[in-house]
């Protein structure tokens, strides 16, 4: 028996954790937040060394974000996906690593941990204000793991502290950079996300379990691999190819690709979620992409997420798959 088990990007989705915007406080502006919009960068810079409480400074956008999260949850539950919700931070948790980078978020639980097969991994985010996200997630998953001796539970060595936050040696490994294709693990590496040290750690840990890790270098100030590529079904991907510094990784070389424009990539077209290999949740603003999906036999399920995306992520980022079938 395993408590967790995620084996692909497009097998039947069974169980997830969904993020929350209830107490979102973004950190002071720095290079690690250069993917934000000009408006948001300016608002953060105006706060100096203080974090920015989103509900107070962007109330309408915050409320819309909460509504869109609930919309995604409703779609999951209507399609038989079990949804777990995160508890609030304790006050000590909120202050954790504030000396490196003030702020706290529970919006995007897909990044601080990752489920690879039956391995639950606590990993390291560059942005120090997000490293505390693991604590509420751990409270959901730990009891499951305790009841399932066949599941693996591992944590990376802590990232070496460095100011400003987001730089330094790491090791850095982020869930938004990891894609699964059978026993192949594709890992994005870039200036804002996972680095070589993080990939080296993952390779050393997971390859003895029969997996092969494929580094996937990203060029440009793009936050995660999921921001430029997703796997829709066997043999079909969707990608913004110019951001792949060395092209498609070896396991995908012969795949057909629905190519995204730069604008579609920036608006998170590849950061949807597959319910299975025939249905894909996507923001309805992507009408051209939705038409392309339909032409390839994938039903696009509209899930508005423009407000969720304003803070740097989308549907996949607010979703941590705990159980997903291989096919």
Secondary structure, DSSP 4 states (H G I P E B T S, - for coil): --S-EE-BSSSPEEEEEE-EEEEEEEPPP-GGGTTS-HHHHHHHHTTTTS-EEHHHHSHHHHHHHHHHHHHHHHHHHHTT-EEEEPPPPPHHHHHTTTTT---EEES-TTTTEEEEBTEEEE---SSGGGGGGHHHHHHHHHHHHHT-TTSEEEEPPPPPP-SSTT-SS-----GGGEEEETTEEEEEE-TTS--HHHHHHHHHHHGGGT-EEEEEEB-SS---GGGTEEEEETTEEEE-GGGBTT-S-GGGTT-EEEEPPHHHHHTTTT--EEEETTEEEE-TT-HHHHHHHHHTT-EEEE---HHHHHTT--TTTTEEEEEE---
